[in-house]
Amino acid sequence: MKLTSIIAIFLLFWVLSALLSLPFGVQTPDETGEALVPGQVESAPSNFNPKRVLLRATMLAVILFGLYYANYVNGWIGVDAIDFVPWDRADKA
């Protein structure tokens, strides 16, 4: 696998991980007891920490990419493991 492919796939895993980990650990002003600023939505986060999101996303992306790369090298799950028989023809066979 080329280095450019490794970087591109890792970045895809990182973006997915960032979007998945974004809502965890965030509290609303109602949960923290803070007063709302005029015009603020009640569901707006009051303790958003981008460093924590970056760290969580990076850790999750490293784990997921490690599993992907280990599968790529060892060939645990390949294209031959996928059943391509259409459902409507499976009953006739």
PyMOL Python script that loads the backbone (N, CA, C, O; Angstrom):
from pymol import cmd

cmd.read_pdbstr("""\
ATOM      1  N   MET A   1       0.853  -1.166   0.000  1.00  0.00           N
ATOM      2  CA  MET A   1       0.000   0.000   0.000  1.00  0.00           C
ATOM      3  C   MET A   1       0.905   1.237   0.000  1.00  0.00           C
ATOM      4  O   MET A   1       1.872   1.308   0.758  1.00  0.00           O
ATOM      5  N   LYS A   2       0.585   2.196  -0.846  1.00  0.00           N
ATOM      6  CA  LYS A   2       1.382   3.411  -0.951  1.00  0.00           C
ATOM      7  C   LYS A   2       1.142   4.326   0.247  1.00  0.00           C
ATOM      8  O   LYS A   2       0.103   4.258   0.903  1.00  0.00           O
ATOM      9  N   LEU A   3       2.118   5.177   0.514  1.00  0.00           N
ATOM     10  CA  LEU A   3       2.019   6.117   1.632  1.00  0.00           C
ATOM     11  C   LEU A   3       0.844   7.077   1.449  1.00  0.00           C
ATOM     12  O   LEU A   3       0.170   7.416   2.421  1.00  0.00           O
ATOM     13  N   THR A   4       0.594   7.509   0.240  1.00  0.00           N
ATOM     14  CA  THR A   4      -0.527   8.420   0.000  1.00  0.00           C
ATOM     15  C   THR A   4      -1.864   7.739   0.285  1.00  0.00           C
ATOM     16  O   THR A   4      -2.795   8.373   0.781  1.00  0.00           O
ATOM     17  N   SER A   5      -1.955   6.455  -0.026  1.00  0.00           N
ATOM     18  CA  SER A   5      -3.179   5.709   0.287  1.00  0.00           C
ATOM     19  C   SER A   5      -3.344   5.562   1.792  1.00  0.00           C
ATOM     20  O   SER A   5      -4.455   5.682   2.310  1.00  0.00           O
ATOM     21  N   ILE A   6      -2.262   5.305   2.487  1.00  0.00           N
ATOM     22  CA  ILE A   6      -2.314   5.174   3.947  1.00  0.00           C
ATOM     23  C   ILE A   6      -2.794   6.478   4.574  1.00  0.00           C
ATOM     24  O   ILE A   6      -3.650   6.466   5.459  1.00  0.00           O
ATOM     25  N   ILE A   7      -2.249   7.593   4.120  1.00  0.00           N
ATOM     26  CA  ILE A   7      -2.643   8.896   4.671  1.00  0.00           C
ATOM     27  C   ILE A   7      -4.109   9.194   4.371  1.00  0.00           C
ATOM     28  O   ILE A   7      -4.839   9.657   5.246  1.00  0.00           O
ATOM     29  N   ALA A   8      -4.537   8.932   3.151  1.00  0.00           N
ATOM     30  CA  ALA A   8      -5.927   9.211   2.767  1.00  0.00           C
ATOM     31  C   ALA A   8      -6.905   8.357   3.566  1.00  0.00           C
ATOM     32  O   ALA A   8      -7.925   8.861   4.036  1.00  0.00           O
ATOM     33  N   ILE A   9      -6.607   7.076   3.725  1.00  0.00           N
ATOM     34  CA  ILE A   9      -7.509   6.190   4.471  1.00  0.00           C
ATOM     35  C   ILE A   9      -7.514   6.562   5.945  1.00  0.00           C
ATOM     36  O   ILE A   9      -8.567   6.535   6.583  1.00  0.00           O
ATOM     37  N   PHE A  10      -6.343   6.912   6.504  1.00  0.00           N
ATOM     38  CA  PHE A  10      -6.300   7.338   7.901  1.00  0.00           C
ATOM     39  C   PHE A  10      -7.125   8.604   8.098  1.00  0.00           C
ATOM     40  O   PHE A  10      -7.844   8.721   9.091  1.00  0.00           O
ATOM     41  N   LEU A  11      -7.034   9.555   7.169  1.00  0.00           N
ATOM     42  CA  LEU A  11      -7.822  10.777   7.300  1.00  0.00           C
ATOM     43  C   LEU A  11      -9.320  10.491   7.231  1.00  0.00           C
ATOM     44  O   LEU A  11     -10.104  11.135   7.927  1.00  0.00           O
ATOM     45  N   LEU A  12      -9.720   9.538   6.407  1.00  0.00           N
ATOM     46  CA  LEU A  12     -11.135   9.147   6.375  1.00  0.00           C
ATOM     47  C   LEU A  12     -11.569   8.555   7.717  1.00  0.00           C
ATOM     48  O   LEU A  12     -12.641   8.880   8.228  1.00  0.00           O
ATOM     49  N   PHE A  13     -10.735   7.689   8.279  1.00  0.00           N
ATOM     50  CA  PHE A  13     -11.044   7.144   9.606  1.00  0.00           C
ATOM     51  C   PHE A  13     -11.069   8.246  10.652  1.00  0.00           C
ATOM     52  O   PHE A  13     -11.895   8.210  11.565  1.00  0.00           O
ATOM     53  N   TRP A  14     -10.170   9.232  10.534  1.00  0.00           N
ATOM     54  CA  TRP A  14     -10.109  10.300  11.532  1.00  0.00           C
ATOM     55  C   TRP A  14     -11.358  11.171  11.477  1.00  0.00           C
ATOM     56  O   TRP A  14     -11.916  11.510  12.520  1.00  0.00           O
ATOM     57  N   VAL A  15     -11.806  11.536  10.282  1.00  0.00           N
ATOM     58  CA  VAL A  15     -13.008  12.365  10.155  1.00  0.00           C
ATOM     59  C   VAL A  15     -14.227  11.618  10.684  1.00  0.00           C
ATOM     60  O   VAL A  15     -15.053  12.195  11.392  1.00  0.00           O
ATOM     61  N   LEU A  16     -14.340  10.346  10.344  1.00  0.00           N
ATOM     62  CA  LEU A  16     -15.444   9.537  10.855  1.00  0.00           C
ATOM     63  C   LEU A  16     -15.390   9.456  12.383  1.00  0.00           C
ATOM     64  O   LEU A  16     -16.419   9.573  13.049  1.00  0.00           O
ATOM     65  N   SER A  17     -14.203   9.259  12.931  1.00  0.00           N
ATOM     66  CA  SER A  17     -14.040   9.181  14.380  1.00  0.00           C
ATOM     67  C   SER A  17     -14.372  10.506  15.048  1.00  0.00           C
ATOM     68  O   SER A  17     -14.980  10.522  16.118  1.00  0.00           O
ATOM     69  N   ALA A  18     -13.981  11.615  14.433  1.00  0.00           N
ATOM     70  CA  ALA A  18     -14.288  12.930  15.006  1.00  0.00           C
ATOM     71  C   ALA A  18     -15.792  13.170  15.044  1.00  0.00           C
ATOM     72  O   ALA A  18     -16.325  13.666  16.037  1.00  0.00           O
ATOM     73  N   LEU A  19     -16.469  12.814  13.962  1.00  0.00           N
ATOM     74  CA  LEU A  19     -17.920  13.009  13.935  1.00  0.00           C
ATOM     75  C   LEU A  19     -18.632  12.087  14.918  1.00  0.00           C
ATOM     76  O   LEU A  19     -19.653  12.465  15.494  1.00  0.00           O
ATOM     77  N   LEU A  20     -18.102  10.885  15.115  1.00  0.00           N
ATOM     78  CA  LEU A  20     -18.720   9.955  16.056  1.00  0.00           C
ATOM     79  C   LEU A  20     -18.478  10.357  17.508  1.00  0.00           C
ATOM     80  O   LEU A  20     -19.357  10.174  18.350  1.00  0.00           O
ATOM     81  N   SER A  21     -17.306  10.899  17.814  1.00  0.00           N
ATOM     82  CA  SER A  21     -16.976  11.222  19.199  1.00  0.00           C
ATOM     83  C   SER A  21     -17.379  12.637  19.597  1.00  0.00           C
ATOM     84  O   SER A  21     -17.249  12.999  20.766  1.00  0.00           O
ATOM     85  N   LEU A  22     -17.860  13.437  18.668  1.00  0.00           N
ATOM     86  CA  LEU A  22     -18.203  14.828  18.939  1.00  0.00           C
ATOM     87  C   LEU A  22     -19.252  15.006  20.044  1.00  0.00           C
ATOM     88  O   LEU A  22     -19.046  15.858  20.908  1.00  0.00           O
ATOM     89  N   PRO A  23     -20.344  14.269  20.072  1.00  0.00           N
ATOM     90  CA  PRO A  23     -21.366  14.550  21.084  1.00  0.00           C
ATOM     91  C   PRO A  23     -21.088  13.971  22.471  1.00  0.00           C
ATOM     92  O   PRO A  23     -21.812  14.295  23.412  1.00  0.00           O
ATOM     93  N   PHE A  24     -20.074  13.134  22.632  1.00  0.00           N
ATOM     94  CA  PHE A  24     -19.842  12.496  23.927  1.00  0.00           C
ATOM     95  C   PHE A  24     -19.143  13.442  24.894  1.00  0.00           C
ATOM     96  O   PHE A  24     -18.162  14.092  24.533  1.00  0.00           O
ATOM     97  N   GLY A  25     -19.645  13.519  26.117  1.00  0.00           N
ATOM     98  CA  GLY A  25     -19.039  14.325  27.162  1.00  0.00           C
ATOM     99  C   GLY A  25     -19.441  15.787  27.149  1.00  0.00           C
ATOM    100  O   GLY A  25     -18.921  16.570  27.945  1.00  0.00           O
ATOM    101  N   VAL A  26     -20.346  16.174  26.275  1.00  0.00           N
ATOM    102  CA  VAL A  26     -20.780  17.568  26.190  1.00  0.00           C
ATOM    103  C   VAL A  26     -22.029  17.736  27.051  1.00  0.00           C
ATOM    104  O   VAL A  26     -22.936  16.904  27.022  1.00  0.00           O
ATOM    105  N   GLN A  27     -22.062  18.832  27.820  1.00  0.00           N
ATOM    106  CA  GLN A  27     -23.204  19.110  28.686  1.00  0.00           C
ATOM    107  C   GLN A  27     -23.847  20.438  28.283  1.00  0.00           C
ATOM    108  O   GLN A  27     -23.175  21.362  27.826  1.00  0.00           O
ATOM    109  N   THR A  28     -25.146  20.504  28.463  1.00  0.00           N
ATOM    110  CA  THR A  28     -25.886  21.729  28.164  1.00  0.00           C
ATOM    111  C   THR A  28     -25.834  22.665  29.374  1.00  0.00           C
ATOM    112  O   THR A  28     -25.497  22.227  30.473  1.00  0.00           O
ATOM    113  N   PRO A  29     -26.163  23.943  29.187  1.00  0.00           N
ATOM    114  CA  PRO A  29     -26.191  24.854  30.338  1.00  0.00           C
ATOM    115  C   PRO A  29     -27.170  24.422  31.419  1.00  0.00           C
ATOM    116  O   PRO A  29     -26.959  24.714  32.596  1.00  0.00           O
ATOM    117  N   ASP A  30     -28.235  23.730  31.037  1.00  0.00           N
ATOM    118  CA  ASP A  30     -29.186  23.236  32.026  1.00  0.00           C
ATOM    119  C   ASP A  30     -28.532  22.183  32.925  1.00  0.00           C
ATOM    120  O   ASP A  30     -28.806  22.133  34.124  1.00  0.00           O
ATOM    121  N   GLU A  31     -27.673  21.346  32.351  1.00  0.00           N
ATOM    122  CA  GLU A  31     -26.990  20.303  33.127  1.00  0.00           C
ATOM    123  C   GLU A  31     -25.877  20.863  33.996  1.00  0.00           C
ATOM    124  O   GLU A  31     -25.615  20.334  35.076  1.00  0.00           O
ATOM    125  N   THR A  32     -25.212  21.933  33.541  1.00  0.00           N
ATOM    126  CA  THR A  32     -24.117  22.513  34.312  1.00  0.00           C
ATOM    127  C   THR A  32     -24.586  23.600  35.264  1.00  0.00           C
ATOM    128  O   THR A  32     -23.822  24.019  36.134  1.00  0.00           O
ATOM    129  N   GLY A  33     -25.820  24.068  35.124  1.00  0.00           N
ATOM    130  CA  GLY A  33     -26.357  25.099  36.007  1.00  0.00           C
ATOM    131  C   GLY A  33     -26.001  26.512  35.586  1.00  0.00           C
ATOM    132  O   GLY A  33     -26.197  27.446  36.363  1.00  0.00           O
ATOM    133  N   GLU A  34     -25.492  26.695  34.396  1.00  0.00           N
ATOM    134  CA  GLU A  34     -25.138  28.026  33.908  1.00  0.00           C
ATOM    135  C   GLU A  34     -26.369  28.728  33.342  1.00  0.00           C
ATOM    136  O   GLU A  34     -27.333  28.088  32.923  1.00  0.00           O
ATOM    137  N   ALA A  35     -26.314  30.050  33.340  1.00  0.00           N
ATOM    138  CA  ALA A  35     -27.406  30.843  32.778  1.00  0.00           C
ATOM    139  C   ALA A  35     -27.235  30.924  31.266  1.00  0.00           C
ATOM    140  O   ALA A  35     -26.116  30.962  30.755  1.00  0.00           O
ATOM    141  N   LEU A  36     -28.350  30.950  30.570  1.00  0.00           N
ATOM    142  CA  LEU A  36     -28.319  31.068  29.114  1.00  0.00           C
ATOM    143  C   LEU A  36     -28.034  32.501  28.700  1.00  0.00           C
ATOM    144  O   LEU A  36     -28.535  33.441  29.317  1.00  0.00           O
ATOM    145  N   VAL A  37     -27.241  32.667  27.674  1.00  0.00           N
ATOM    146  CA  VAL A  37     -26.982  33.975  27.073  1.00  0.00           C
ATOM    147  C   VAL A  37     -28.189  34.302  26.200  1.00  0.00           C
ATOM    148  O   VAL A  37     -28.730  33.403  25.557  1.00  0.00           O
ATOM    149  N   PRO A  38     -28.624  35.548  26.155  1.00  0.00           N
ATOM    150  CA  PRO A  38     -29.771  35.876  25.296  1.00  0.00           C
ATOM    151  C   PRO A  38     -29.519  35.458  23.850  1.00  0.00           C
ATOM    152  O   PRO A  38     -28.503  35.821  23.257  1.00  0.00           O
ATOM    153  N   GLY A  39     -30.447  34.697  23.296  1.00  0.00           N
ATOM    154  CA  GLY A  39     -30.337  34.194  21.932  1.00  0.00           C
ATOM    155  C   GLY A  39     -29.700  32.819  21.834  1.00  0.00           C
ATOM    156  O   GLY A  39     -29.617  32.250  20.745  1.00  0.00           O
ATOM    157  N   GLN A  40     -29.249  32.276  22.962  1.00  0.00           N
ATOM    158  CA  GLN A  40     -28.603  30.965  22.959  1.00  0.00           C
ATOM    159  C   GLN A  40     -29.650  29.859  22.986  1.00  0.00           C
ATOM    160  O   GLN A  40     -30.640  29.942  23.713  1.00  0.00           O
ATOM    161  N   VAL A  41     -29.421  28.833  22.189  1.00  0.00           N
ATOM    162  CA  VAL A  41     -30.319  27.688  22.159  1.00  0.00           C
ATOM    163  C   VAL A  41     -30.082  26.855  23.413  1.00  0.00           C
ATOM    164  O   VAL A  41     -28.949  26.739  23.879  1.00  0.00           O
ATOM    165  N   GLU A  42     -31.150  26.274  23.960  1.00  0.00           N
ATOM    166  CA  GLU A  42     -31.020  25.491  25.192  1.00  0.00           C
ATOM    167  C   GLU A  42     -30.126  24.269  25.029  1.00  0.00           C
ATOM    168  O   GLU A  42     -29.536  23.802  26.003  1.00  0.00           O
ATOM    169  N   SER A  43     -30.018  23.745  23.811  1.00  0.00           N
ATOM    170  CA  SER A  43     -29.217  22.541  23.579  1.00  0.00           C
ATOM    171  C   SER A  43     -27.764  22.846  23.231  1.00  0.00           C
ATOM    172  O   SER A  43     -26.999  21.921  22.957  1.00  0.00           O
ATOM    173  N   ALA A  44     -27.363  24.108  23.233  1.00  0.00           N
ATOM    174  CA  ALA A  44     -25.984  24.476  22.902  1.00  0.00           C
ATOM    175  C   ALA A  44     -25.041  23.983  24.002  1.00  0.00           C
ATOM    176  O   ALA A  44     -25.366  24.103  25.183  1.00  0.00           O
ATOM    177  N   PRO A  45     -23.895  23.437  23.642  1.00  0.00           N
ATOM    178  CA  PRO A  45     -22.972  22.934  24.666  1.00  0.00           C
ATOM    179  C   PRO A  45     -22.335  24.081  25.454  1.00  0.00           C
ATOM    180  O   PRO A  45     -22.046  25.148  24.912  1.00  0.00           O
ATOM    181  N   SER A  46     -22.128  23.832  26.735  1.00  0.00           N
ATOM    182  CA  SER A  46     -21.493  24.860  27.562  1.00  0.00           C
ATOM    183  C   SER A  46     -20.058  24.496  27.916  1.00  0.00           C
ATOM    184  O   SER A  46     -19.308  25.356  28.378  1.00  0.00           O
ATOM    185  N   ASN A  47     -19.660  23.256  27.713  1.00  0.00           N
ATOM    186  CA  ASN A  47     -18.301  22.841  28.078  1.00  0.00           C
ATOM    187  C   ASN A  47     -17.581  22.182  26.903  1.00  0.00           C
ATOM    188  O   ASN A  47     -16.887  21.182  27.091  1.00  0.00           O
ATOM    189  N   PHE A  48     -17.734  22.720  25.708  1.00  0.00           N
ATOM    190  CA  PHE A  48     -17.098  22.137  24.531  1.00  0.00           C
ATOM    191  C   PHE A  48     -15.587  22.321  24.624  1.00  0.00           C
ATOM    192  O   PHE A  48     -15.098  23.426  24.861  1.00  0.00           O
ATOM    193  N   ASN A  49     -14.847  21.216  24.433  1.00  0.00           N
ATOM    194  CA  ASN A  49     -13.390  21.247  24.500  1.00  0.00           C
ATOM    195  C   ASN A  49     -12.846  20.608  23.216  1.00  0.00           C
ATOM    196  O   ASN A  49     -12.838  19.382  23.102  1.00  0.00           O
ATOM    197  N   PRO A  50     -12.392  21.413  22.250  1.00  0.00           N
ATOM    198  CA  PRO A  50     -11.933  20.838  20.985  1.00  0.00           C
ATOM    199  C   PRO A  50     -10.695  19.954  21.133  1.00  0.00           C
ATOM    200  O   PRO A  50     -10.510  19.021  20.351  1.00  0.00           O
ATOM    201  N   LYS A  51      -9.849  20.232  22.118  1.00  0.00           N
ATOM    202  CA  LYS A  51      -8.666  19.392  22.327  1.00  0.00           C
ATOM    203  C   LYS A  51      -9.067  17.969  22.697  1.00  0.00           C
ATOM    204  O   LYS A  51      -8.451  17.002  22.251  1.00  0.00           O
ATOM    205  N   ARG A  52     -10.105  17.854  23.517  1.00  0.00           N
ATOM    206  CA  ARG A  52     -10.583  16.532  23.916  1.00  0.00           C
ATOM    207  C   ARG A  52     -11.171  15.785  22.717  1.00  0.00           C
ATOM    208  O   ARG A  52     -10.974  14.577  22.579  1.00  0.00           O
ATOM    209  N   VAL A  53     -11.888  16.497  21.858  1.00  0.00           N
ATOM    210  CA  VAL A  53     -12.450  15.882  20.656  1.00  0.00           C
ATOM    211  C   VAL A  53     -11.329  15.414  19.726  1.00  0.00           C
ATOM    212  O   VAL A  53     -11.396  14.312  19.181  1.00  0.00           O
ATOM    213  N   LEU A  54     -10.307  16.241  19.544  1.00  0.00           N
ATOM    214  CA  LEU A  54      -9.172  15.866  18.697  1.00  0.00           C
ATOM    215  C   LEU A  54      -8.443  14.646  19.242  1.00  0.00           C
ATOM    216  O   LEU A  54      -8.060  13.755  18.484  1.00  0.00           O
ATOM    217  N   LEU A  55      -8.253  14.606  20.557  1.00  0.00           N
ATOM    218  CA  LEU A  55      -7.562  13.471  21.172  1.00  0.00           C
ATOM    219  C   LEU A  55      -8.378  12.188  21.030  1.00  0.00           C
ATOM    220  O   LEU A  55      -7.841  11.144  20.658  1.00  0.00           O
ATOM    221  N   ARG A  56      -9.659  12.265  21.323  1.00  0.00           N
ATOM    222  CA  ARG A  56     -10.523  11.079  21.191  1.00  0.00           C
ATOM    223  C   ARG A  56     -10.589  10.604  19.743  1.00  0.00           C
ATOM    224  O   ARG A  56     -10.515   9.404  19.475  1.00  0.00           O
ATOM    225  N   ALA A  57     -10.728  11.539  18.816  1.00  0.00           N
ATOM    226  CA  ALA A  57     -10.812  11.172  17.403  1.00  0.00           C
ATOM    227  C   ALA A  57      -9.516  10.531  16.935  1.00  0.00           C
ATOM    228  O   ALA A  57      -9.545   9.557  16.183  1.00  0.00           O
ATOM    229  N   THR A  58      -8.394  11.056  17.363  1.00  0.00           N
ATOM    230  CA  THR A  58      -7.107  10.496  16.958  1.00  0.00           C
ATOM    231  C   THR A  58      -6.915   9.098  17.524  1.00  0.00           C
ATOM    232  O   THR A  58      -6.462   8.201  16.811  1.00  0.00           O
ATOM    233  N   MET A  59      -7.252   8.897  18.792  1.00  0.00           N
ATOM    234  CA  MET A  59      -7.098   7.564  19.392  1.00  0.00           C
ATOM    235  C   MET A  59      -7.997   6.549  18.698  1.00  0.00           C
ATOM    236  O   MET A  59      -7.559   5.441  18.388  1.00  0.00           O
ATOM    237  N   LEU A  60      -9.254   6.920  18.453  1.00  0.00           N
ATOM    238  CA  LEU A  60     -10.175   6.005  17.792  1.00  0.00           C
ATOM    239  C   LEU A  60      -9.743   5.727  16.355  1.00  0.00           C
ATOM    240  O   LEU A  60      -9.850   4.594  15.885  1.00  0.00           O
ATOM    241  N   ALA A  61      -9.256   6.750  15.654  1.00  0.00           N
ATOM    242  CA  ALA A  61      -8.803   6.570  14.272  1.00  0.00           C
ATOM    243  C   ALA A  61      -7.572   5.668  14.208  1.00  0.00           C
ATOM    244  O   ALA A  61      -7.452   4.861  13.287  1.00  0.00           O
ATOM    245  N   VAL A  62      -6.664   5.788  15.162  1.00  0.00           N
ATOM    246  CA  VAL A  62      -5.482   4.921  15.186  1.00  0.00           C
ATOM    247  C   VAL A  62      -5.895   3.470  15.392  1.00  0.00           C
ATOM    248  O   VAL A  62      -5.365   2.574  14.736  1.00  0.00           O
ATOM    249  N   ILE A  63      -6.837   3.235  16.297  1.00  0.00           N
ATOM    250  CA  ILE A  63      -7.305   1.865  16.552  1.00  0.00           C
ATOM    251  C   ILE A  63      -8.001   1.297  15.313  1.00  0.00           C
ATOM    252  O   ILE A  63      -7.705   0.180  14.889  1.00  0.00           O
ATOM    253  N   LEU A  64      -8.928   2.070  14.733  1.00  0.00           N
ATOM    254  CA  LEU A  64      -9.658   1.582  13.562  1.00  0.00           C
ATOM    255  C   LEU A  64      -8.737   1.370  12.369  1.00  0.00           C
ATOM    256  O   LEU A  64      -8.856   0.370  11.662  1.00  0.00           O
ATOM    257  N   PHE A  65      -7.809   2.317  12.139  1.00  0.00           N
ATOM    258  CA  PHE A  65      -6.890   2.150  11.025  1.00  0.00           C
ATOM    259  C   PHE A  65      -5.947   0.981  11.276  1.00  0.00           C
ATOM    260  O   PHE A  65      -5.586   0.272  10.336  1.00  0.00           O
ATOM    261  N   GLY A  66      -5.545   0.768  12.515  1.00  0.00           N
ATOM    262  CA  GLY A  66      -4.699  -0.388  12.835  1.00  0.00           C
ATOM    263  C   GLY A  66      -5.396  -1.695  12.496  1.00  0.00           C
ATOM    264  O   GLY A  66      -4.784  -2.605  11.937  1.00  0.00           O
ATOM    265  N   LEU A  67      -6.684  -1.790  12.836  1.00  0.00           N
ATOM    266  CA  LEU A  67      -7.451  -2.988  12.489  1.00  0.00           C
ATOM    267  C   LEU A  67      -7.590  -3.135  10.978  1.00  0.00           C
ATOM    268  O   LEU A  67      -7.468  -4.237  10.443  1.00  0.00           O
ATOM    269  N   TYR A  68      -7.845  -2.019  10.292  1.00  0.00           N
ATOM    270  CA  TYR A  68      -7.956  -2.059   8.835  1.00  0.00           C
ATOM    271  C   TYR A  68      -6.647  -2.518   8.199  1.00  0.00           C
ATOM    272  O   TYR A  68      -6.652  -3.370   7.310  1.00  0.00           O
ATOM    273  N   TYR A  69      -5.532  -1.957   8.650  1.00  0.00           N
ATOM    274  CA  TYR A  69      -4.244  -2.293   8.054  1.00  0.00           C
ATOM    275  C   TYR A  69      -3.840  -3.733   8.372  1.00  0.00           C
ATOM    276  O   TYR A  69      -3.258  -4.420   7.532  1.00  0.00           O
ATOM    277  N   ALA A  70      -4.153  -4.187   9.593  1.00  0.00           N
ATOM    278  CA  ALA A  70      -3.867  -5.585   9.944  1.00  0.00           C
ATOM    279  C   ALA A  70      -4.674  -6.527   9.060  1.00  0.00           C
ATOM    280  O   ALA A  70      -4.168  -7.567   8.638  1.00  0.00           O
ATOM    281  N   ASN A  71      -5.919  -6.174   8.777  1.00  0.00           N
ATOM    282  CA  ASN A  71      -6.731  -6.983   7.868  1.00  0.00           C
ATOM    283  C   ASN A  71      -6.167  -6.933   6.454  1.00  0.00           C
ATOM    284  O   ASN A  71      -6.180  -7.942   5.749  1.00  0.00           O
ATOM    285  N   TYR A  72      -5.677  -5.785   6.035  1.00  0.00           N
ATOM    286  CA  TYR A  72      -5.094  -5.642   4.697  1.00  0.00           C
ATOM    287  C   TYR A  72      -3.853  -6.522   4.550  1.00  0.00           C
ATOM    288  O   TYR A  72      -3.670  -7.177   3.524  1.00  0.00           O
ATOM    289  N   VAL A  73      -3.013  -6.534   5.567  1.00  0.00           N
ATOM    290  CA  VAL A  73      -1.770  -7.306   5.507  1.00  0.00           C
ATOM    291  C   VAL A  73      -2.042  -8.798   5.631  1.00  0.00           C
ATOM    292  O   VAL A  73      -1.465  -9.590   4.886  1.00  0.00           O
ATOM    293  N   ASN A  74      -2.909  -9.197   6.557  1.00  0.00           N
ATOM    294  CA  ASN A  74      -3.139 -10.612   6.843  1.00  0.00           C
ATOM    295  C   ASN A  74      -4.252 -11.234   6.007  1.00  0.00           C
ATOM    296  O   ASN A  74      -4.323 -12.459   5.901  1.00  0.00           O
ATOM    297  N   GLY A  75      -5.111 -10.429   5.420  1.00  0.00           N
ATOM    298  CA  GLY A  75      -6.179 -10.943   4.569  1.00  0.00           C
ATOM    299  C   GLY A  75      -7.237 -11.725   5.308  1.00  0.00           C
ATOM    300  O   GLY A  75      -7.721 -12.737   4.800  1.00  0.00           O
ATOM    301  N   TRP A  76      -7.617 -11.275   6.512  1.00  0.00           N
ATOM    302  CA  TRP A  76      -8.625 -11.984   7.293  1.00  0.00           C
ATOM    303  C   TRP A  76      -9.980 -11.957   6.604  1.00  0.00           C
ATOM    304  O   TRP A  76     -10.630 -12.995   6.479  1.00  0.00           O
ATOM    305  N   ILE A  77     -10.411 -10.794   6.160  1.00  0.00           N
ATOM    306  CA  ILE A  77     -11.695 -10.652   5.471  1.00  0.00           C
ATOM    307  C   ILE A  77     -11.408 -10.050   4.106  1.00  0.00           C
ATOM    308  O   ILE A  77     -10.866  -8.950   4.003  1.00  0.00           O
ATOM    309  N   GLY A  78     -11.773 -10.777   3.062  1.00  0.00           N
ATOM    310  CA  GLY A  78     -11.516 -10.309   1.705  1.00  0.00           C
ATOM    311  C   GLY A  78     -12.782 -10.246   0.892  1.00  0.00           C
ATOM    312  O   GLY A  78     -13.880 -10.457   1.409  1.00  0.00           O
ATOM    313  N   VAL A  79     -12.627  -9.956  -0.371  1.00  0.00           N
ATOM    314  CA  VAL A  79     -13.770  -9.860  -1.268  1.00  0.00           C
ATOM    315  C   VAL A  79     -14.453 -11.218  -1.400  1.00  0.00           C
ATOM    316  O   VAL A  79     -15.671 -11.281  -1.567  1.00  0.00           O
ATOM    317  N   ASP A  80     -13.690 -12.299  -1.328  1.00  0.00           N
ATOM    318  CA  ASP A  80     -14.274 -13.634  -1.470  1.00  0.00           C
ATOM    319  C   ASP A  80     -15.178 -14.002  -0.293  1.00  0.00           C
ATOM    320  O   ASP A  80     -15.954 -14.952  -0.398  1.00  0.00           O
ATOM    321  N   ALA A  81     -15.099 -13.278   0.817  1.00  0.00           N
ATOM    322  CA  ALA A  81     -15.936 -13.552   1.982  1.00  0.00           C
ATOM    323  C   ALA A  81     -17.317 -12.913   1.870  1.00  0.00           C
ATOM    324  O   ALA A  81     -18.196 -13.191   2.685  1.00  0.00           O
ATOM    325  N   ILE A  82     -17.511 -12.064   0.872  1.00  0.00           N
ATOM    326  CA  ILE A  82     -18.787 -11.372   0.692  1.00  0.00           C
ATOM    327  C   ILE A  82     -19.671 -12.183  -0.241  1.00  0.00           C
ATOM    328  O   ILE A  82     -19.233 -12.610  -1.309  1.00  0.00           O
ATOM    329  N   ASP A  83     -20.921 -12.393   0.168  1.00  0.00           N
ATOM    330  CA  ASP A  83     -21.870 -13.147  -0.621  1.00  0.00           C
ATOM    331  C   ASP A  83     -22.558 -12.207  -1.606  1.00  0.00           C
ATOM    332  O   ASP A  83     -23.303 -11.315  -1.199  1.00  0.00           O
ATOM    333  N   PHE A  84     -22.312 -12.404  -2.898  1.00  0.00           N
ATOM    334  CA  PHE A  84     -22.857 -11.526  -3.921  1.00  0.00           C
ATOM    335  C   PHE A  84     -24.117 -12.085  -4.579  1.00  0.00           C
ATOM    336  O   PHE A  84     -24.565 -11.533  -5.584  1.00  0.00           O
ATOM    337  N   VAL A  85     -24.699 -13.149  -4.053  1.00  0.00           N
ATOM    338  CA  VAL A  85     -25.892 -13.734  -4.650  1.00  0.00           C
ATOM    339  C   VAL A  85     -27.084 -12.840  -4.354  1.00  0.00           C
ATOM    340  O   VAL A  85     -27.364 -12.569  -3.186  1.00  0.00           O
ATOM    341  N   PRO A  86     -27.790 -12.375  -5.368  1.00  0.00           N
ATOM    342  CA  PRO A  86     -28.972 -11.551  -5.123  1.00  0.00           C
ATOM    343  C   PRO A  86     -30.036 -12.348  -4.368  1.00  0.00           C
ATOM    344  O   PRO A  86     -30.149 -13.561  -4.545  1.00  0.00           O
ATOM    345  N   TRP A  87     -30.806 -11.671  -3.534  1.00  0.00           N
ATOM    346  CA  TRP A  87     -31.796 -12.347  -2.704  1.00  0.00           C
ATOM    347  C   TRP A  87     -32.887 -13.016  -3.533  1.00  0.00           C
ATOM    348  O   TRP A  87     -33.364 -14.086  -3.155  1.00  0.00           O
ATOM    349  N   ASP A  88     -33.291 -12.427  -4.636  1.00  0.00           N
ATOM    350  CA  ASP A  88     -34.389 -13.022  -5.392  1.00  0.00           C
ATOM    351  C   ASP A  88     -33.931 -14.289  -6.135  1.00  0.00           C
ATOM    352  O   ASP A  88     -34.761 -15.138  -6.459  1.00  0.00           O
ATOM    353  N   ARG A  89     -32.643 -14.427  -6.405  1.00  0.00           N
ATOM    354  CA  ARG A  89     -32.171 -15.633  -7.083  1.00  0.00           C
ATOM    355  C   ARG A  89     -31.656 -16.700  -6.102  1.00  0.00           C
ATOM    356  O   ARG A  89     -31.381 -17.832  -6.500  1.00  0.00           O
ATOM    357  N   ALA A  90     -31.531 -16.336  -4.837  1.00  0.00           N
ATOM    358  CA  ALA A  90     -31.005 -17.293  -3.847  1.00  0.00           C
ATOM    359  C   ALA A  90     -31.989 -18.433  -3.617  1.00  0.00           C
ATOM    360  O   ALA A  90     -31.578 -19.567  -3.373  1.00  0.00           O
ATOM    361  N   ASP A  91     -33.295 -18.140  -3.692  1.00  0.00           N
ATOM    362  CA  ASP A  91     -34.304 -19.183  -3.468  1.00  0.00           C
ATOM    363  C   ASP A  91     -34.377 -20.170  -4.630  1.00  0.00           C
ATOM    364  O   ASP A  91     -34.744 -21.326  -4.417  1.00  0.00           O
ATOM    365  N   LYS A  92     -34.045 -19.759  -5.839  1.00  0.00           N
ATOM    366  CA  LYS A  92     -34.156 -20.606  -7.014  1.00  0.00           C
ATOM    367  C   LYS A  92     -32.976 -21.550  -7.163  1.00  0.00           C
ATOM    368  O   LYS A  92     -33.080 -22.553  -7.870  1.00  0.00           O
ATOM    369  N   ALA A  93     -31.874 -21.260  -6.524  1.00  0.00           N
ATOM    370  CA  ALA A  93     -30.677 -22.083  -6.686  1.00  0.00           C
ATOM    371  C   ALA A  93     -30.682 -23.334  -5.870  1.00  0.00           C
ATOM    372  O   ALA A  93     -29.727 -24.109  -5.923  1.00  0.00           O
TER     373      ALA A  93
END
""", "prot")
cmd.dss("prot")
cmd.show_as("cartoon", "prot")
cmd.util.cbc("prot")
cmd.orient("prot")
